[in-house]
Each structure stands twice: as C-alpha cells, then as structure tokens.
Amino acid sequence: MPTGPTTYRDAGVDIDAMNAAVHRMREHVRSTFTPQVLTDVGSFGGMFSMDTGSLKEPVLVSSIDGVGTKVRVASAMQRHDTIGADLVAHCVNDILVQGARPLFFLDYFATSKLSPDVVVAVVKGLAEGCRKAGCVLIGGETAEMPGVYLDGEYDLAGCIVGIVERSAIIDGRSIEPGDAVIGLASDGLHTNGYSLARHVLFENAGLSPHSTPPQLAGRSVGDVLLDPHRSYASAVLPLLDSFTVKGIAHITGGGFYDNIPRILPADCSVTIDRRLWTPPPIFSYIQELGSVPDAEMYRTFNMGIGMVLIAERTEAIEIMAELAQRGETASLIGEVHRGVHEVDIL
C-alpha cells in the first residue's frame, strides 16, 4: 500500500517536464508565424485568417500522415532534429499532387516518457520544414503515455491544410495514352519502407545503425536511412503556371504499383522502364542482403523516384529542363497507354 499521496508523476506523466518542453519549443513554433495567425502557442485551437488572394473558387486540401518506423532509426542514432522536417515534407508532397500550396500544419508527438531535449529537437525540425514550405506550424499535441509506447520510443504524425483554385485542381482526369511519365529523383527512402529496411539490415544482416559498409560509400547505415524526405513544392508549384501537368503521384507507401494508379483514369495504365534512372545504392544493398524480389522492392520503396508527373509528351522535355533549373533531377521514365488501371515495370 502507498505510504503517501500519489501524483501523476508517480503514474509516469511529468507535467512539469511537459511545460518546460513547451516553453523551449515556443520560439521554434513562433518562427513560422505570419500575420494570418491570430493565436499564440498554447491556445486551445489555432486560428488562421485565410487570405484567398486572387482565387475565385478556393478549395481547401488536407492530408494527415506519419513518418512510420523511421523514428526508430532516429532514436537509435540519437538524432531527432530532422524527423520533423521529414514529416512536413511528406505532407506537403501529399497535397502538392492536387496542385495545392500549404497554409498551415499541426503535429502529434506521443511517447512513453517525455524527454524535453527530444521533443524540442523534433519541433525544431517541424518548424524548419514549415518555414521551407512557406506554411505555419499552427498547433500540435504532445502526449506522454507510459505503457502504450516502449521506453525511449516515440511516434510522430502531422496534418496539413493547403489551398488551390478549383479550376486548377490536378486530378488526372485528362491523362490519356501517349502521355509522358516524368520521375523526380528522391533523396533515399524518404519516409516509407523502414520496417522492411530495418528487418533486412538490422535483424537479418546483423548490422548496427553505425555500420559503414563499402556499398554505402563509407556512410553509416543510420545516416543513409535518415536522409531527409525531399519536398518538391518549391520546384513543382511554379511549374504549374507554365505547363499543363495532368497528374502527379507522390511515391510513398505502396511504391509505384499502388500510388500511380491513384491518378489514372480507369482505362489507362502506365509502363515504367527502370533502366532509365539509377536508384541510390541503399536500395540495391537492401535487395541484395534480403533477397527481396523486384516486385516487392517497387511496391515498398520509392526506388529513387520520389514523385511522378504526367504530361503531354510534347511538353516533357521543357518540363524536365525547368525542373533541372530549380535543382531537381528529372528523368523520362515511362509512358501512359491504354490498359486496365495498373503499372507495368520493365
């Protein structure tokens, strides 16, 4: 029997640590604010005064996602300052496919026992990602839940809201046979496939996050796995003013096979020629160590292509040239043909 009063801290939740963390992350969050933000950090709800500018029929576009088990790699490497930016980039790309520009972002951070240093580093990354994307980190939730999460582990998710003119929505309806498929290079795994990658690299092959196999050019496995999720908004959004991009697919969970069909008309398929680009070495290393079949690789990972654009073939070369000027590596990787709403990889 307890000999004295029982507190929330005795149950594993430290409100004082939470308040200290909020105080330290405050300036990171405020660094993303614009005059459109009407509330301060700590409000029950974030308020945003939306300026629709010249938009005649503004449409809000929203998405929610997480970074999966990439957080396990961040914990193993004790590097938490990039995982937040990964989450923002992932969500920005998810609404970019419909032509939307981001307005504001909210995060959810949950852990077994709060470490102020960890959560502040994560929020710093979130703020950096938001500033880069031109959106506001308007709110979030930090939850300490002992008994739900493993000691030392945490989960991270986020919600984004963006805006697009109704007439400018990109929905894939106009895609037709003969259109070109353009691939934009990824910066590694981004935020998908980490359960398979960790299973192969750490459990099967017995590597540690600090191992430096020659196949990775002397970099540690952990460093390569923590390569940031690339955001394509700064390169693609200006492109939409000059070219007719018919469809955009973010190559995330489900890889090529599940994501590209999401934007195709029912009577169209896509053929991808994997000889037309060179994936980063981490992918072939995982495949070799785990004897992972080709189809599984292209369904689980982005294989070096983080985003796909579909446009008329007559515009493809100019589009790729514009992307190159904005720092993207773009390749013509396939074409649309009459089919049954699927992806064929040669």
LINLINRA-V84688 format. One record per helix or strand of 3 or more residues. SS is the DSSP state (@ for helix, = for strand). FROM is the first residue (numbers start at 1). LEN is the number of residues. If there is no record, write none. Layout:
<<SS;FROM;LEN> <SS;FROM;LEN>>
This chain:
<<@;9;3> <@;15;16> <=;58;9> <@;70;8> <@;83;14> <=;101;11> <@;116;18> <=;136;9> <=;154;12> <@;166;3> <=;180;6> <@;194;11> <@;214;3> <@;221;5> <@;233;7> <=;245;6> <@;255;9> <=;268;5> <@;274;3> <@;281;10> <@;294;7> <=;305;7> <@;313;13> <=;330;9> <=;343;3>>
